Amino acid sequence: MDNKQTPETNDEAIEAVIAESVGQAEPSPKRGTGLLTRVLVLLFVVVALVFGTLAAGGHLQPLLQKLTASFDAVPPSQAPIDPEQVVAQPAPAATQDEAISHEAGSFVLPVTAPATPVVDTPAEPVEPAPAVEEEPAMAPVISQPVVGKAEIDHLMTTIDTLSGELALMRKAQNELKTNRDQQQQMDLQVRTGWLVDPAISLQQTQQAWEEIALLPGLTAGQRDEANRMHALATRTAREVKQWRETLVKWADMMVVPVHPEVLPQPEHPWLAWIVGQFHLHKAPSAEADRLSGLRTRLLDAARHLSLEAWPDKATWQALHAELLLQVRAFSAANAEPMPELGLPENLDALQRDVALLHSTAQSWKARGQEGI
């Protein structure tokens, strides 16, 4: 009777066991809260040190820009899911049945009831988000500096000034070109005036045509004609010079014998002076007279060629024939071959060339303004 426990004693024991179980299962809230606070404070200090170091080294701003750019570059398909769209499913609640047996002499600890089976609720179909076409990257827009009205006015004034200076330069250039053309025309008129002068020599004609051919304002045809006239004058002057030298050479070959004095020279000075006032020579032979006459005519022809006073056709042909006979006689007497005279039979070609030079100069003179 004494060992049998009453129902009140069993109830007190059960309550004590339940209280002890609940006290061991639940941790002390004060201890957990203090540890979490310390961890957060330590994490905050570390983050503050990291940000301070980056800010001191100047790396904080570039890092923030890179993070911002990386967040902006995330495509819509990889965007974070809104937590509100996720349907939270309640966790199954566990039902504890505290079955306490009041049988005599024993008691049973609380028994956990079997979990209620969870029925999977079919999730509502989520419509896929429409694909967003990525727009092509736009080129960065560079902001243009704003130009003030004063600067625009200054620029317009400068443009007007430069336009005026350009117009003045063009006018000066046109005037310079006009003056140059006038100078060239004057030079041409002066040189064609020399060419039409009857007293001009072949040497001067050659020089005048050479200067005309070098004038910059001539056309291609005019320049070709001037070059042809220059070449013709050069060739003609060279031929005339050769003929003149040939005539002088043949004249020097005509040796005329010199006869001594017939009167004797007295020994007395006064008598020698009286005899010296008179000269008496032996008369030259006909051959000597002929050679002397030929020599004189050759020298006269050479002088006429140097003066460009061309002998007539008959006179030149007669001189040429007489010189040819005399050269043959010299060659036969010395048993030498017949040399070349080096002289033309007539001067017709020379006179034609001189006439062509003169007529061309007259045509250039008559053209006037057309010469340039």
Residue frames as qw, qx, qy, qz and C-alpha x, y, z in Angstrom:
[[0.000, 0.886, 0.464, 0.000, 0.00, 0.00, 0.00],
 [0.293, -0.811, 0.091, 0.498, 2.88, 2.29, 0.90],
 [0.408, -0.220, 0.570, 0.678, 4.81, 1.55, -2.38],
 [0.309, 0.606, 0.661, 0.317, 1.87, 2.33, -4.64],
 [0.149, -0.126, 0.047, 0.980, 2.04, 5.80, -6.07],
 [0.279, 0.662, 0.541, -0.437, -0.95, 7.94, -6.33],
 [0.502, 0.662, 0.415, 0.370, -2.07, 9.63, -9.53],
 [0.058, -0.998, 0.020, 0.033, -1.02, 13.00, -8.21],
 [0.541, -0.596, 0.466, 0.368, 2.56, 11.79, -7.71],
 [0.644, 0.232, 0.582, 0.439, 2.66, 10.49, -11.31],
 [0.287, 0.894, 0.286, 0.190, 1.42, 13.79, -12.68],
 [0.248, -0.927, 0.221, 0.172, 4.10, 15.71, -10.88],
 [0.632, -0.320, 0.570, 0.415, 6.80, 13.38, -12.17],
 [0.570, 0.516, 0.527, 0.362, 5.57, 13.67, -15.75],
 [0.111, 0.985, 0.109, 0.074, 5.49, 17.45, -15.61],
 [0.434, -0.765, 0.376, 0.292, 9.03, 17.48, -14.20],
 [0.657, -0.011, 0.607, 0.446, 10.32, 15.27, -17.06],
 [0.425, 0.748, 0.423, 0.286, 8.59, 17.42, -19.71],
 [0.099, -0.991, 0.056, 0.077, 9.99, 20.60, -18.23],
 [0.546, -0.552, 0.501, 0.383, 13.49, 19.12, -18.18],
 [0.626, 0.284, 0.594, 0.418, 13.17, 17.97, -21.83],
 [0.265, 0.904, 0.278, 0.186, 11.94, 21.38, -22.98],
 [0.289, -0.913, 0.209, 0.196, 14.75, 23.13, -21.12],
 [0.590, -0.327, 0.584, 0.452, 17.43, 20.98, -22.79],
 [0.560, 0.492, 0.568, 0.349, 15.94, 21.31, -26.30],
 [0.180, 0.943, 0.176, 0.215, 15.67, 25.09, -26.42],
 [0.613, 0.118, -0.205, 0.754, 19.05, 26.97, -26.36],
 [0.239, -0.659, -0.329, 0.632, 19.47, 30.04, -24.31],
 [0.392, 0.828, 0.314, 0.249, 18.31, 32.99, -26.36],
 [0.199, -0.956, 0.153, 0.153, 20.63, 35.38, -24.61],
 [0.595, -0.417, 0.546, 0.417, 23.76, 33.34, -25.45],
 [0.582, 0.408, 0.575, 0.405, 22.84, 32.95, -29.15],
 [0.174, 0.956, 0.216, 0.098, 22.05, 36.67, -29.52],
 [0.348, -0.848, 0.292, 0.273, 25.43, 37.77, -28.07],
 [0.623, -0.162, 0.613, 0.458, 27.45, 35.51, -30.39],
 [0.467, 0.648, 0.510, 0.321, 25.59, 36.74, -33.49],
 [0.028, -0.996, -0.048, 0.069, 26.21, 40.35, -32.48],
 [0.477, -0.643, 0.447, 0.399, 29.95, 39.74, -32.16],
 [0.607, 0.163, 0.634, 0.451, 30.13, 38.09, -35.59],
 [0.306, 0.848, 0.383, 0.203, 28.26, 40.98, -37.24],
 [0.208, -0.947, 0.140, 0.201, 30.51, 43.58, -35.57],
 [0.566, -0.398, 0.566, 0.449, 33.65, 41.71, -36.70],
 [0.538, 0.439, 0.605, 0.390, 32.29, 41.40, -40.26],
 [0.126, 0.967, 0.220, 0.038, 31.47, 45.12, -40.34],
 [0.365, -0.805, 0.324, 0.338, 35.00, 46.03, -39.15],
 [0.599, -0.086, 0.636, 0.479, 36.58, 43.83, -41.86],
 [0.413, 0.691, 0.512, 0.298, 34.37, 45.34, -44.59],
 [0.065, -0.991, -0.036, 0.110, 35.19, 48.86, -43.37],
 [0.485, -0.592, 0.471, 0.439, 38.93, 48.10, -43.49],
 [0.573, 0.221, 0.644, 0.455, 38.66, 46.72, -47.02],
 [0.262, 0.862, 0.380, 0.207, 36.69, 49.72, -48.31],
 [0.250, -0.929, 0.126, 0.243, 39.09, 52.13, -46.57],
 [0.565, -0.343, 0.555, 0.506, 42.12, 50.47, -48.18],
 [0.480, 0.470, 0.605, 0.428, 40.53, 50.59, -51.65],
 [0.071, 0.966, 0.244, 0.050, 39.52, 54.22, -51.21],
 [0.386, -0.797, 0.281, 0.370, 43.03, 55.19, -50.06],
 [0.509, -0.179, 0.649, 0.536, 44.61, 53.46, -53.08],
 [0.322, 0.442, -0.233, -0.804, 42.16, 55.00, -55.57],
 [0.108, 0.033, -0.934, -0.338, 40.73, 51.61, -56.60],
 [0.263, 0.352, 0.751, -0.493, 37.27, 51.96, -55.07],
 [0.447, 0.555, 0.035, -0.700, 35.72, 54.08, -57.85],
 [0.371, 0.360, -0.723, -0.459, 36.93, 51.83, -60.77],
 [0.002, 0.049, 0.989, -0.139, 35.69, 48.76, -58.82],
 [0.355, 0.456, 0.546, -0.606, 32.24, 50.29, -58.35],
 [0.450, 0.527, -0.288, -0.662, 32.12, 51.19, -62.07],
 [0.237, 0.222, -0.912, -0.250, 33.01, 47.61, -63.06],
 [0.141, 0.233, 0.899, -0.343, 30.35, 46.20, -60.70],
 [0.416, 0.529, 0.248, -0.697, 27.75, 48.60, -62.10],
 [0.410, 0.463, -0.556, -0.555, 28.69, 47.66, -65.67],
 [0.104, 0.080, -0.990, -0.043, 28.52, 43.95, -64.85],
 [0.274, 0.383, 0.731, -0.494, 25.03, 44.32, -63.32],
 [0.446, 0.570, -0.033, -0.689, 23.88, 46.32, -66.36],
 [0.323, 0.411, -0.739, -0.425, 25.25, 43.65, -68.70],
 [0.310, 0.039, 0.924, -0.219, 23.25, 40.79, -67.13],
 [0.264, -0.132, -0.660, -0.690, 20.70, 39.55, -69.75],
 [0.611, -0.248, 0.076, -0.748, 17.04, 39.34, -68.83],
 [0.855, -0.048, -0.487, -0.171, 17.20, 35.51, -68.83],
 [0.621, 0.017, -0.592, 0.513, 19.76, 35.62, -65.98],
 [0.216, -0.548, 0.153, -0.793, 17.96, 38.27, -63.92],
 [0.002, -0.049, 0.860, -0.508, 17.31, 37.33, -60.29],
 [0.324, -0.453, -0.764, -0.326, 13.91, 35.81, -59.58],
 [0.325, -0.481, 0.148, -0.800, 11.54, 37.90, -57.57],
 [0.065, 0.027, -0.926, 0.372, 11.00, 36.09, -54.29],
 [0.485, 0.176, 0.362, -0.777, 7.36, 37.21, -54.26],
 [0.672, 0.273, -0.422, -0.544, 6.73, 35.07, -57.37],
 [0.333, 0.149, -0.925, 0.109, 7.83, 31.93, -55.58],
 [0.704, -0.430, -0.234, -0.515, 4.84, 30.19, -53.97],
 [0.069, -0.416, 0.782, -0.458, 5.79, 29.32, -50.45],
 [0.730, -0.211, -0.590, -0.274, 4.51, 25.95, -49.42],
 [0.519, -0.639, 0.349, -0.447, 3.88, 25.53, -45.70],
 [0.230, 0.328, -0.903, 0.153, 5.94, 22.90, -44.03],
 [0.670, -0.352, -0.603, -0.251, 3.98, 19.99, -42.59],
 [0.354, -0.605, 0.394, -0.595, 3.19, 20.48, -38.91],
 [0.431, 0.064, -0.882, 0.181, 4.10, 17.74, -36.55],
 [0.643, -0.509, -0.093, -0.565, 1.39, 16.70, -34.09],
 [0.229, 0.250, -0.840, 0.425, 2.53, 15.48, -30.81],
 [0.717, -0.454, -0.328, -0.416, 0.20, 13.43, -28.75],
 [0.043, -0.441, 0.722, -0.531, 1.01, 13.24, -25.17],
 [0.806, -0.240, -0.446, -0.307, -0.35, 9.88, -24.27],
 [0.086, -0.459, 0.697, -0.544, 0.12, 9.39, -20.65],
 [0.662, -0.217, -0.701, -0.156, -0.82, 6.14, -19.22],
 [0.385, -0.548, 0.363, -0.648, -2.24, 6.29, -15.70],
 [0.870, -0.130, -0.468, -0.085, -1.91, 2.73, -15.28],
 [0.661, -0.728, 0.168, -0.075, -0.74, 1.79, -11.93],
 [0.768, -0.419, 0.345, 0.341, 2.98, 1.61, -11.40],
 [0.557, 0.066, 0.466, 0.684, 4.06, 3.06, -14.93],
 [0.265, 0.826, 0.148, -0.474, 3.90, 6.03, -17.18],
 [0.698, 0.371, 0.414, 0.451, 4.70, 6.63, -20.91],
 [0.236, -0.419, 0.141, 0.865, 6.80, 9.55, -22.35],
 [0.483, 0.647, 0.095, -0.582, 5.19, 11.72, -24.98],
 [0.596, 0.117, 0.702, 0.374, 5.01, 9.98, -28.36],
 [0.134, 0.411, -0.299, -0.851, 5.21, 11.88, -31.60],
 [0.701, 0.437, 0.461, -0.324, 2.25, 11.29, -33.78],
 [0.598, 0.170, 0.580, 0.527, 2.82, 10.20, -37.34],
 [0.012, -0.350, 0.179, 0.919, 3.27, 13.06, -39.75],
 [0.581, 0.586, 0.389, -0.408, 0.33, 14.03, -41.80],
 [0.612, 0.176, 0.554, 0.537, 0.99, 13.09, -45.44],
 [0.067, 0.610, -0.090, -0.785, 1.63, 16.11, -47.62],
 [0.640, 0.551, 0.529, 0.085, -0.24, 16.19, -50.84],
 [0.357, -0.171, 0.348, 0.850, 1.78, 17.71, -53.68],
 [0.348, 0.770, 0.338, -0.414, -0.23, 20.59, -55.05],
 [0.650, 0.383, 0.381, 0.535, 0.41, 20.99, -58.75],
 [0.221, -0.497, 0.012, 0.839, 2.20, 24.27, -59.35],
 [0.468, 0.796, 0.257, -0.286, 0.57, 26.70, -61.66],
 [0.736, 0.299, 0.274, 0.542, 2.34, 26.83, -65.05],
 [0.197, -0.744, 0.045, 0.637, 4.58, 29.87, -65.29],
 [0.628, 0.755, 0.176, 0.066, 4.44, 31.55, -68.65],
 [0.693, -0.078, 0.121, 0.707, 7.93, 32.10, -70.08],
 [0.032, -0.782, -0.039, 0.621, 8.95, 35.71, -70.35],
 [0.672, 0.727, 0.137, 0.041, 8.96, 37.02, -73.91],
 [0.740, -0.041, 0.137, 0.658, 12.41, 37.13, -75.47],
 [0.005, 0.943, 0.033, -0.330, 13.75, 40.63, -75.52],
 [0.746, 0.507, 0.075, 0.424, 15.78, 41.48, -78.59],
 [0.521, -0.541, -0.007, 0.661, 19.01, 43.17, -77.69],
 [0.330, 0.938, 0.073, -0.077, 19.33, 46.56, -79.28],
 [0.750, 0.370, -0.105, 0.538, 22.58, 47.23, -81.13],
 [0.512, -0.534, -0.187, 0.647, 25.11, 49.07, -79.08],
 [0.241, 0.946, 0.169, 0.134, 24.93, 52.76, -79.82],
 [0.590, 0.335, -0.192, 0.709, 28.07, 54.72, -80.38],
 [0.363, -0.561, -0.411, 0.620, 28.92, 57.00, -77.49],
 [0.177, 0.885, 0.296, 0.312, 27.56, 60.44, -78.05],
 [0.517, -0.099, -0.164, 0.834, 30.25, 63.07, -77.68],
 [0.026, -0.884, -0.388, 0.261, 28.86, 66.28, -76.44],
 [0.487, 0.520, 0.159, 0.684, 29.77, 69.16, -78.69],
 [0.285, -0.344, -0.314, 0.838, 30.98, 72.33, -77.07],
 [0.166, 0.862, 0.476, -0.057, 28.56, 75.16, -77.30],
 [0.434, 0.154, 0.157, 0.874, 29.90, 78.00, -79.45],
 [0.021, -0.665, -0.406, 0.626, 28.89, 81.44, -78.42],
 [0.430, 0.846, 0.314, 0.039, 27.56, 84.16, -80.70],
 [0.100, -0.912, 0.302, 0.258, 30.69, 86.26, -80.23],
 [0.492, -0.331, 0.723, 0.353, 32.89, 83.43, -81.48],
 [0.562, 0.506, 0.628, 0.183, 30.63, 82.88, -84.48],
 [0.223, 0.966, 0.088, -0.094, 30.78, 86.59, -85.33],
 [0.276, -0.751, 0.512, 0.313, 34.56, 86.56, -84.99],
 [0.582, -0.010, 0.754, 0.306, 34.77, 83.50, -87.25],
 [0.481, 0.737, 0.465, 0.098, 32.55, 85.10, -89.89],
 [0.029, 0.966, -0.156, -0.202, 34.66, 88.27, -89.76],
 [0.432, -0.505, 0.664, 0.343, 37.81, 86.21, -90.25],
 [0.596, 0.318, 0.698, 0.238, 36.25, 84.39, -93.20],
 [0.337, 0.912, 0.234, -0.022, 35.27, 87.70, -94.81],
 [0.170, -0.865, 0.382, 0.277, 38.78, 89.05, -94.29],
 [0.520, -0.238, 0.749, 0.335, 40.38, 85.97, -95.83],
 [0.554, 0.587, 0.576, 0.132, 37.95, 86.10, -98.76],
 [0.179, 0.974, -0.007, -0.137, 38.93, 89.70, -99.39],
 [0.305, -0.684, 0.587, 0.305, 42.62, 88.88, -99.24],
 [0.604, 0.097, 0.749, 0.254, 42.09, 85.95, -101.62],
 [0.462, 0.807, 0.367, 0.028, 40.28, 88.21, -104.07],
 [0.007, -0.938, 0.275, 0.210, 43.16, 90.71, -103.90],
 [0.479, -0.410, 0.716, 0.301, 45.67, 87.93, -104.51],
 [0.606, 0.413, 0.652, 0.193, 43.72, 86.72, -107.54],
 [0.298, 0.944, 0.128, -0.068, 43.56, 90.24, -108.89],
 [0.199, -0.809, 0.489, 0.258, 47.29, 90.71, -108.40],
 [0.594, -0.100, 0.752, 0.266, 47.93, 87.35, -110.08],
 [0.551, 0.672, 0.483, 0.109, 45.81, 88.35, -113.08],
 [0.119, 0.975, -0.128, -0.134, 47.62, 91.67, -113.32],
 [0.405, -0.589, 0.641, 0.280, 50.96, 89.89, -113.12],
 [0.636, 0.215, 0.703, 0.235, 49.92, 87.49, -115.88],
 [0.417, 0.869, 0.267, 0.011, 48.77, 90.38, -118.04],
 [0.080, -0.911, 0.353, 0.196, 52.04, 92.22, -117.51],
 [0.551, -0.316, 0.719, 0.281, 53.99, 89.07, -118.29],
 [0.617, 0.502, 0.580, 0.176, 52.05, 88.55, -121.54],
 [0.247, 0.967, 0.033, -0.055, 52.64, 92.16, -122.50],
 [0.297, -0.752, 0.534, 0.249, 56.35, 91.81, -121.77],
 [0.623, -0.009, 0.733, 0.271, 56.56, 88.65, -123.86],
 [0.516, 0.747, 0.410, 0.088, 54.71, 90.35, -126.69],
 [0.041, 0.967, -0.205, -0.149, 57.10, 93.27, -126.50],
 [0.470, -0.499, 0.669, 0.287, 60.11, 90.94, -126.56],
 [0.643, 0.315, 0.662, 0.221, 58.71, 89.16, -129.60],
 [0.372, 0.905, 0.204, 0.006, 58.07, 92.41, -131.43],
 [0.172, -0.867, 0.403, 0.237, 61.60, 93.63, -130.69],
 [0.523, -0.291, 0.745, 0.296, 63.20, 90.45, -131.99],
 [0.581, 0.535, 0.585, 0.186, 61.04, 90.22, -135.10],
 [0.180, 0.974, -0.013, -0.136, 61.97, 93.85, -135.73],
 [0.327, -0.648, 0.606, 0.325, 65.62, 92.84, -135.69],
 [0.613, 0.081, 0.750, 0.235, 64.95, 90.00, -138.11],
 [0.492, 0.752, 0.427, 0.101, 63.26, 92.18, -140.74],
 [0.087, -0.897, 0.230, 0.366, 66.12, 94.69, -140.67],
 [0.813, 0.564, -0.129, 0.063, 68.11, 94.33, -143.93],
 [0.197, 0.760, -0.544, 0.296, 71.36, 95.09, -142.11],
 [0.769, -0.449, 0.392, -0.232, 71.06, 92.14, -139.72],
 [0.213, 0.518, -0.820, -0.120, 73.78, 89.50, -140.00],
 [0.757, -0.057, -0.615, -0.210, 73.39, 85.74, -139.96],
 [0.369, 0.023, -0.730, 0.574, 74.95, 85.59, -136.49],
 [0.249, -0.003, 0.342, -0.906, 72.35, 88.04, -135.16],
 [0.689, -0.019, -0.361, -0.628, 69.57, 86.17, -136.98],
 [0.625, -0.017, -0.771, 0.118, 70.66, 82.94, -135.33],
 [0.156, -0.033, -0.646, 0.747, 70.64, 84.56, -131.87],
 [0.420, -0.016, 0.064, -0.905, 67.25, 86.23, -132.41],
 [0.739, -0.056, -0.504, -0.443, 65.52, 83.00, -133.46],
 [0.502, -0.022, -0.784, 0.365, 67.07, 81.20, -130.49],
 [0.061, 0.036, 0.490, -0.869, 65.64, 83.79, -128.09],
 [0.586, -0.013, -0.185, -0.789, 62.22, 83.63, -129.78],
 [0.686, -0.037, -0.709, -0.161, 62.14, 79.83, -129.44],
 [0.363, -0.074, -0.740, 0.561, 62.71, 80.19, -125.68],
 [0.320, -0.225, 0.104, -0.915, 59.74, 82.53, -125.09],
 [0.168, 0.085, 0.920, -0.345, 57.25, 80.77, -122.74],
 [0.483, 0.410, 0.365, -0.682, 54.08, 82.06, -124.38],
 [0.338, 0.348, -0.638, -0.597, 54.51, 80.36, -127.76],
 [0.909, 0.072, 0.146, -0.384, 52.31, 77.57, -129.02],
 [0.778, -0.192, 0.556, 0.220, 53.80, 74.23, -129.99],
 [0.684, 0.587, 0.328, 0.282, 53.64, 75.04, -133.72],
 [0.128, 0.970, -0.128, 0.159, 55.23, 78.46, -133.27],
 [0.525, -0.690, 0.489, 0.090, 58.01, 77.01, -131.13],
 [0.815, 0.094, 0.502, 0.275, 58.76, 74.33, -133.74],
 [0.520, 0.789, 0.169, 0.280, 58.94, 76.94, -136.49],
 [0.141, -0.945, 0.284, -0.082, 61.25, 79.13, -134.41],
 [0.700, -0.433, 0.541, 0.176, 63.54, 76.16, -133.75],
 [0.768, 0.396, 0.401, 0.304, 63.65, 75.35, -137.48],
 [0.294, 0.925, -0.010, 0.241, 64.57, 78.94, -138.32],
 [0.415, -0.814, 0.407, 0.019, 67.25, 78.91, -135.65],
 [0.793, -0.132, 0.535, 0.261, 68.75, 75.71, -137.07],
 [0.633, 0.653, 0.288, 0.300, 68.63, 77.12, -140.62],
 [0.047, 0.973, -0.166, 0.154, 70.33, 80.36, -139.59],
 [0.608, -0.619, 0.484, 0.117, 73.01, 78.41, -137.70],
 [0.802, 0.136, 0.491, 0.313, 73.77, 76.16, -140.69],
 [0.472, 0.821, 0.169, 0.273, 73.85, 79.08, -143.14],
 [0.172, -0.942, 0.283, -0.060, 76.19, 81.13, -140.95],
 [0.713, -0.411, 0.530, 0.204, 78.53, 78.15, -140.56],
 [0.752, 0.400, 0.411, 0.324, 78.66, 77.52, -144.33],
 [0.271, 0.938, 0.008, 0.216, 79.38, 81.16, -145.12],
 [0.408, -0.816, 0.407, 0.046, 82.21, 81.18, -142.59],
 [0.787, -0.119, 0.538, 0.276, 83.73, 78.04, -144.12],
 [0.621, 0.657, 0.295, 0.309, 83.53, 79.49, -147.65],
 [0.018, 0.981, -0.156, 0.114, 85.19, 82.71, -146.53],
 [0.568, -0.624, 0.518, 0.142, 88.07, 80.83, -144.90],
 [0.796, 0.188, 0.499, 0.287, 88.47, 78.67, -148.03],
 [0.441, 0.859, 0.121, 0.233, 88.72, 81.74, -150.27],
 [0.209, -0.913, 0.350, -0.027, 91.42, 83.26, -148.06],
 [0.751, -0.321, 0.544, 0.194, 93.35, 79.97, -148.09],
 [0.728, 0.441, 0.402, 0.339, 93.36, 79.76, -151.91],
 [0.204, 0.965, -0.028, 0.161, 94.32, 83.43, -152.19],
 [0.438, -0.775, 0.445, 0.097, 97.38, 82.84, -150.03],
 [0.797, -0.027, 0.535, 0.280, 98.49, 80.08, -152.41],
 [0.564, 0.764, 0.194, 0.248, 98.65, 82.49, -155.37],
 [0.559, -0.560, 0.139, 0.596, 102.34, 83.50, -155.04],
 [0.463, 0.879, 0.062, 0.097, 103.30, 86.46, -157.24],
 [0.768, -0.006, -0.050, 0.638, 107.07, 86.75, -157.92],
 [0.151, -0.957, -0.037, 0.244, 108.73, 89.98, -156.76],
 [0.719, 0.500, -0.008, 0.484, 111.35, 91.47, -159.11],
 [0.542, -0.480, -0.141, 0.675, 114.34, 93.36, -157.62],
 [0.103, 0.907, 0.016, -0.407, 115.22, 97.00, -158.31],
 [0.770, 0.525, 0.127, 0.339, 116.88, 97.70, -161.65],
 [0.123, 0.898, -0.224, 0.359, 118.72, 100.87, -160.51],
 [0.700, 0.047, -0.525, 0.481, 121.98, 100.20, -158.63],
 [0.483, -0.851, -0.194, 0.064, 122.54, 101.53, -155.13],
 [0.406, 0.715, -0.309, 0.478, 125.40, 104.11, -155.02],
 [0.653, -0.174, -0.529, 0.513, 127.88, 104.10, -152.14],
 [0.100, 0.165, -0.212, 0.958, 127.64, 107.77, -151.38],
 [0.047, 0.450, 0.768, -0.454, 124.78, 108.54, -149.05],
 [0.256, 0.527, 0.092, -0.805, 123.60, 111.65, -150.77],
 [0.325, 0.266, -0.669, -0.613, 123.62, 109.89, -154.16],
 [0.121, -0.177, -0.976, 0.033, 121.85, 106.84, -152.68],
 [0.185, 0.479, 0.557, -0.653, 119.17, 109.12, -151.34],
 [0.354, 0.455, -0.248, -0.779, 118.58, 110.60, -154.79],
 [0.309, 0.122, -0.867, -0.371, 118.42, 107.16, -156.43],
 [0.007, -0.241, -0.912, 0.330, 116.08, 105.92, -153.69],
 [0.347, 0.399, 0.242, -0.813, 113.50, 108.47, -154.74],
 [0.625, 0.370, -0.398, -0.561, 112.98, 106.47, -157.91],
 [0.657, -0.114, 0.735, -0.120, 111.99, 102.81, -158.34],
 [0.548, 0.477, -0.494, -0.478, 112.59, 100.81, -161.43],
 [0.641, -0.128, 0.743, -0.144, 111.51, 97.18, -161.61],
 [0.009, 0.097, -0.852, -0.515, 111.32, 94.63, -164.35],
 [0.615, -0.001, -0.140, -0.776, 107.86, 94.36, -165.84],
 [0.566, -0.084, 0.774, -0.270, 105.94, 91.29, -164.54],
 [0.018, 0.017, -0.880, -0.475, 104.97, 88.58, -166.90],
 [0.542, -0.193, -0.361, -0.734, 101.42, 87.85, -168.05],
 [0.651, -0.239, -0.719, 0.040, 101.24, 84.81, -165.74],
 [0.297, -0.152, -0.540, 0.772, 102.19, 86.90, -162.75],
 [0.271, -0.063, -0.028, -0.960, 99.56, 89.47, -163.66],
 [0.635, -0.224, -0.569, -0.472, 96.93, 86.74, -163.96],
 [0.580, -0.251, -0.701, 0.330, 97.80, 85.21, -160.58],
 [0.120, -0.075, -0.358, 0.923, 97.80, 88.60, -158.94],
 [0.427, -0.139, -0.228, -0.864, 94.37, 89.38, -160.38],
 [0.671, -0.254, -0.667, -0.198, 92.98, 86.02, -159.23],
 [0.435, -0.182, -0.636, 0.611, 94.34, 86.54, -155.74],
 [0.099, -0.010, 0.156, -0.983, 92.74, 89.95, -155.55],
 [0.572, -0.187, -0.405, -0.688, 89.35, 88.64, -156.67],
 [0.631, -0.235, -0.731, 0.111, 89.47, 85.81, -154.13],
 [0.263, -0.168, -0.516, 0.797, 90.15, 88.22, -151.27],
 [0.295, -0.068, -0.084, -0.949, 87.37, 90.51, -152.50],
 [0.640, -0.238, -0.598, -0.420, 84.90, 87.60, -152.55],
 [0.528, -0.241, -0.700, 0.416, 85.90, 86.62, -149.01],
 [0.045, -0.086, -0.306, 0.947, 85.36, 90.18, -147.83],
 [0.465, -0.139, -0.320, -0.814, 81.92, 90.28, -149.48],
 [0.643, -0.271, -0.709, -0.104, 80.92, 87.05, -147.77],
 [0.365, -0.205, -0.600, 0.682, 81.96, 88.42, -144.39],
 [0.167, 0.120, 0.114, -0.972, 79.79, 91.48, -145.07],
 [0.386, 0.400, 0.815, -0.161, 77.01, 89.21, -146.39],
 [0.398, 0.656, -0.136, -0.627, 76.98, 91.16, -149.62],
 [0.772, 0.086, 0.620, 0.113, 76.41, 88.19, -151.87],
 [0.031, -0.392, 0.554, 0.734, 78.12, 88.40, -155.30],
 [0.725, 0.348, -0.042, -0.592, 75.96, 87.89, -158.34],
 [0.931, 0.047, 0.358, -0.051, 75.71, 84.52, -159.97],
 [0.739, 0.642, -0.092, 0.184, 77.90, 85.25, -163.03],
 [0.048, 0.816, -0.490, 0.303, 80.76, 86.77, -161.05],
 [0.657, -0.440, 0.570, -0.222, 80.82, 83.87, -158.61],
 [0.939, 0.226, 0.259, 0.008, 80.74, 81.21, -161.34],
 [0.566, 0.753, -0.245, 0.230, 83.61, 82.92, -163.24],
 [0.189, -0.731, 0.579, -0.307, 85.71, 83.09, -160.08],
 [0.831, -0.207, 0.484, -0.179, 84.95, 79.46, -159.28],
 [0.891, 0.439, 0.078, 0.086, 85.98, 78.29, -162.80],
 [0.355, 0.799, -0.388, 0.291, 89.25, 80.29, -162.81],
 [0.428, -0.610, 0.598, -0.296, 90.18, 79.01, -159.35],
 [0.933, 0.011, 0.343, -0.109, 89.46, 75.43, -160.43],
 [0.767, 0.601, -0.126, 0.187, 91.79, 75.73, -163.45],
 [0.087, 0.788, -0.498, 0.351, 94.57, 77.22, -161.35],
 [0.672, -0.430, 0.543, -0.260, 94.30, 74.48, -158.70],
 [0.953, 0.243, 0.177, 0.020, 94.51, 71.83, -161.43],
 [0.537, 0.738, -0.299, 0.279, 97.64, 73.52, -162.80],
 [0.263, -0.698, 0.570, -0.344, 99.26, 73.55, -159.36],
 [0.856, -0.185, 0.446, -0.184, 98.39, 69.89, -158.84],
 [0.884, 0.453, 0.022, 0.116, 99.80, 68.89, -162.24],
 [0.301, 0.797, -0.415, 0.319, 103.01, 70.87, -161.68],
 [0.309, -0.560, 0.665, -0.384, 103.60, 69.24, -158.30],
 [0.484, 0.075, -0.855, -0.170, 102.32, 65.81, -159.39],
 [0.170, 0.048, 0.745, -0.644, 99.68, 65.82, -156.66],
 [0.046, 0.493, 0.854, 0.163, 96.06, 64.66, -156.78],
 [0.107, -0.486, -0.258, -0.828, 93.38, 67.22, -157.44],
 [0.071, -0.204, -0.714, 0.666, 92.05, 68.57, -154.09],
 [0.015, -0.731, -0.676, -0.096, 88.51, 69.69, -153.41],
 [0.137, 0.514, 0.041, 0.846, 87.84, 73.38, -153.74],
 [0.229, -0.388, -0.691, 0.565, 85.39, 73.48, -150.83],
 [0.182, 0.304, 0.048, -0.934, 83.26, 76.10, -152.59],
 [0.553, 0.491, 0.643, -0.197, 79.80, 75.81, -154.17],
 [0.406, 0.274, 0.548, 0.678, 79.38, 76.34, -157.88],
 [0.102, -0.561, -0.265, -0.777, 76.76, 79.01, -157.18],
 [0.009, 0.000, -0.605, 0.796, 75.11, 80.75, -154.25],
 [0.460, -0.301, -0.465, -0.694, 71.50, 80.00, -155.16],
 [0.626, -0.402, -0.664, 0.077, 70.88, 77.76, -152.12],
 [0.357, -0.207, -0.405, 0.816, 72.40, 80.36, -149.82],
 [0.155, -0.087, -0.107, -0.978, 70.23, 83.12, -151.20],
 [0.559, -0.366, -0.593, -0.450, 67.09, 80.96, -150.90],
 [0.568, -0.377, -0.627, 0.378, 67.83, 80.23, -147.23],
 [0.183, -0.136, -0.224, 0.947, 68.43, 83.91, -146.49],
 [0.327, -0.205, -0.339, -0.858, 65.19, 84.85, -148.26],
 [0.597, -0.402, -0.677, -0.150, 63.27, 82.22, -146.23],
 [0.436, -0.316, -0.519, 0.664, 64.63, 83.61, -142.97],
 [0.006, 0.039, 0.010, -0.999, 63.65, 87.12, -143.97],
 [0.448, -0.271, -0.500, -0.690, 60.11, 86.19, -145.13],
 [0.574, -0.403, -0.702, 0.123, 59.43, 84.17, -141.98],
 [0.289, -0.252, -0.384, 0.840, 60.49, 87.11, -139.84],
 [0.199, -0.081, -0.204, -0.955, 58.14, 89.39, -141.77],
 [0.545, -0.361, -0.643, -0.398, 55.21, 86.99, -141.26],
 [0.512, -0.401, -0.617, 0.443, 55.87, 86.88, -137.50],
 [0.127, -0.138, -0.146, 0.971, 56.08, 90.64, -137.42],
 [0.330, -0.194, -0.408, -0.829, 52.78, 90.96, -139.31],
 [0.509, -0.403, -0.757, -0.076, 50.91, 88.58, -136.99],
 [0.176, -0.578, 0.212, -0.768, 51.51, 90.92, -134.09],
 [0.580, -0.361, 0.447, -0.577, 49.36, 89.69, -131.21],
 [0.966, 0.082, -0.089, -0.231, 49.04, 86.24, -132.77],
 [0.509, 0.540, -0.621, 0.252, 52.76, 85.69, -132.27],
 [0.097, -0.274, 0.777, -0.559, 52.17, 84.94, -128.56]]
